[in-house]
Amino acid sequence: MNNGLNIKGLCKQIKADKNCLIWSLKNGVHSISNRKWMIDFDSVPREVKLLLLSIFGDQPDEGTCLSTSAYNYEPLTNVAVRGVNELINDHIPAKYTKFLVDQESLGNLRIFKTDEYFVYIQEAYLQAVDKNIGFQNIGSVGVMAPLCFENINYIVLPVRVPKIEDLLTLKELTNE
């Protein structure tokens, strides 16, 4: 499926996180993750596959995963991880907003809104989402649960934000 995927952006994310990647193959589905975001593919796009092969030197066998670590030069092989579809069940709709919060240690956080709460996502982990059509069919199952982008089989973990001083202003600005 992966309609709305920005392949160049995904490759940037993979390069930035090459020392903490997981590439898994379970039931014919390839899952790629840095432990903060994950994407599933039935067939890995050529550019992404070439990049993964340059990092791992091989691809995982069915039922296994390869992982990299900053402390180990050789990729490790383990049991395959659960994919995006196994991690996300029912969710409520979330909306992309034009609002960013600057967190010193994390950079810019994009704010997504549900009817009940706001979800804060590191802007750097949204490079895989096409700016034109990727921000459709977004869902959330809780404030600290992964935000899912159904069209591209992509999930990303939110950031816990301890205190937002302008929460009332944000609520007013995002009301429709």
C-alpha positions as CSV (number, residue, x, y, z in Angstrom):
1,M,0.0,0.0,0.0
2,N,2.3,2.8,1.3
3,N,0.5,5.6,-0.6
4,G,1.8,8.8,0.9
5,L,5.3,7.6,1.6
6,N,8.2,9.9,1.1
7,I,11.0,7.4,0.2
8,K,13.8,10.0,0.2
9,G,12.7,11.1,3.7
10,L,12.5,7.5,4.9
11,C,16.0,6.9,3.6
12,K,17.2,10.0,5.5
13,Q,15.6,8.7,8.7
14,I,17.3,5.3,8.2
15,K,20.7,6.9,7.6
16,A,20.4,9.0,10.7
17,D,19.5,5.9,12.8
18,K,21.8,3.3,11.2
19,N,23.3,2.4,14.5
20,C,20.0,1.4,16.1
21,L,17.9,-0.2,13.4
22,I,15.8,-3.4,13.2
23,W,14.9,-5.1,9.9
24,S,12.5,-7.9,10.4
25,L,10.7,-10.3,8.2
26,K,7.6,-12.0,9.5
27,N,4.8,-13.7,7.5
28,G,6.2,-12.1,4.3
29,V,6.1,-8.5,5.8
30,H,9.2,-6.5,6.2
31,S,9.3,-4.2,9.2
32,I,11.9,-1.5,9.7
33,S,12.3,0.3,12.9
34,N,14.6,2.5,15.0
35,R,12.6,1.6,18.2
36,K,10.8,5.0,17.9
37,W,9.2,4.6,14.5
38,M,8.3,1.6,12.4
39,I,7.1,1.0,8.9
40,D,5.9,-2.2,7.2
41,F,6.3,-3.3,3.5
42,D,5.1,-6.3,1.6
43,S,7.8,-5.4,-0.9
44,V,10.6,-3.0,0.2
45,P,11.1,-0.2,-2.3
46,R,14.4,-0.5,-4.2
47,E,16.1,2.6,-2.7
48,V,15.2,1.5,0.8
49,K,16.4,-2.0,0.2
50,L,19.7,-0.9,-1.2
51,L,20.3,1.3,1.8
52,L,19.3,-1.5,4.3
53,L,21.6,-3.9,2.5
54,S,24.5,-1.4,2.8
55,I,23.9,-1.2,6.5
56,F,23.2,-4.9,7.3
57,G,25.1,-6.6,4.5
58,D,22.2,-9.1,4.1
59,Q,18.5,-9.3,4.5
60,P,16.6,-11.2,7.2
61,D,15.2,-14.7,6.7
62,E,11.6,-15.4,7.3
63,G,10.8,-15.3,11.0
64,T,14.0,-13.4,12.0
65,C,15.2,-9.9,12.3
66,L,18.6,-8.2,12.0
67,S,19.5,-5.4,14.3
68,T,22.3,-2.9,14.6
69,S,23.8,-1.4,17.7
70,A,26.2,1.4,18.4
71,Y,28.2,-1.1,20.5
72,N,28.4,-3.9,18.0
73,Y,29.9,-3.8,14.5
74,E,28.2,-7.0,13.3
75,P,24.4,-7.1,12.9
76,L,22.6,-9.3,15.4
77,T,20.0,-11.9,14.4
78,N,17.0,-12.5,16.6
79,V,13.3,-13.6,16.3
80,A,11.2,-11.4,14.1
81,V,9.4,-8.5,15.7
82,R,5.6,-7.8,15.4
83,G,4.8,-5.5,12.6
84,V,2.7,-2.3,12.5
85,N,-0.6,-4.1,11.9
86,E,0.0,-6.3,15.0
87,L,0.8,-3.3,17.2
88,I,-2.1,-1.0,16.3
89,N,-5.7,-2.1,16.8
90,D,-8.6,0.3,17.1
91,H,-7.7,4.0,17.2
92,I,-9.4,7.4,17.2
93,P,-8.8,9.9,14.4
94,A,-6.0,12.4,14.8
95,K,-5.3,15.5,12.8
96,Y,-2.1,17.1,11.6
97,T,-1.8,20.7,12.9
98,K,0.5,23.4,11.7
99,F,1.9,23.9,15.3
100,L,5.4,23.1,16.4
101,V,6.9,23.1,19.9
102,D,10.6,23.6,20.3
103,Q,12.1,21.2,22.8
104,E,15.8,21.9,23.5
105,S,17.0,18.3,23.6
106,L,14.6,16.9,21.0
107,G,14.2,19.6,18.4
108,N,10.9,20.5,16.9
109,L,7.8,18.5,18.0
110,R,4.8,18.5,15.6
111,I,1.4,18.6,17.4
112,F,-1.4,16.3,16.4
113,K,-4.8,16.7,17.8
114,T,-7.6,14.2,18.7
115,D,-10.9,15.2,20.2
116,E,-9.5,14.5,23.7
117,Y,-5.8,15.3,23.7
118,F,-2.7,16.5,21.8
119,V,0.1,14.2,20.6
120,Y,3.7,15.5,20.2
121,I,5.9,13.8,17.6
122,Q,9.5,14.6,16.7
123,E,9.5,16.4,13.4
124,A,12.6,14.4,12.3
125,Y,10.5,11.2,12.4
126,L,7.9,12.6,10.0
127,Q,10.3,12.8,7.0
128,A,8.9,9.4,5.8
129,V,5.5,11.0,5.5
130,D,4.7,12.7,2.2
131,K,3.8,16.4,2.9
132,N,1.0,16.4,0.2
133,I,-0.9,13.2,0.8
134,G,0.7,11.4,3.7
135,F,-1.1,13.2,6.5
136,Q,-4.4,11.5,5.9
137,N,-5.9,8.6,7.9
138,I,-4.0,9.3,11.0
139,G,-5.0,7.6,14.3
140,S,-4.1,7.4,17.9
141,V,-4.9,4.9,20.7
142,G,-3.7,7.1,23.6
143,V,-1.5,10.0,24.5
144,M,1.6,7.9,24.8
145,A,0.7,5.1,22.3
146,P,2.1,5.1,18.8
147,L,0.5,7.5,16.3
148,C,-0.3,5.6,13.1
149,F,-0.4,6.7,9.5
150,E,-2.6,4.0,8.0
151,N,-1.9,4.8,4.3
152,I,1.8,4.1,4.7
153,N,1.7,1.4,7.4
154,Y,3.8,3.7,9.6
155,I,3.8,4.3,13.3
156,V,5.8,6.7,15.5
157,L,6.1,7.0,19.2
158,P,5.1,10.4,20.8
159,V,7.2,12.4,23.1
160,R,6.1,13.1,26.7
161,V,5.8,16.8,27.2
162,P,5.8,17.7,30.9
163,K,4.2,21.1,30.8
164,I,2.7,23.2,28.0
165,E,2.1,26.8,29.1
166,D,-0.1,27.8,26.2
167,L,-2.4,24.7,26.2
168,L,-5.6,26.9,26.4
169,T,-4.4,29.0,23.4
170,L,-3.5,25.8,21.5
171,K,-7.0,24.4,22.2
172,E,-8.6,27.6,20.9
173,L,-6.4,27.7,17.8
174,T,-7.1,24.1,16.8
175,N,-10.9,24.2,17.4
176,E,-12.9,24.0,14.2
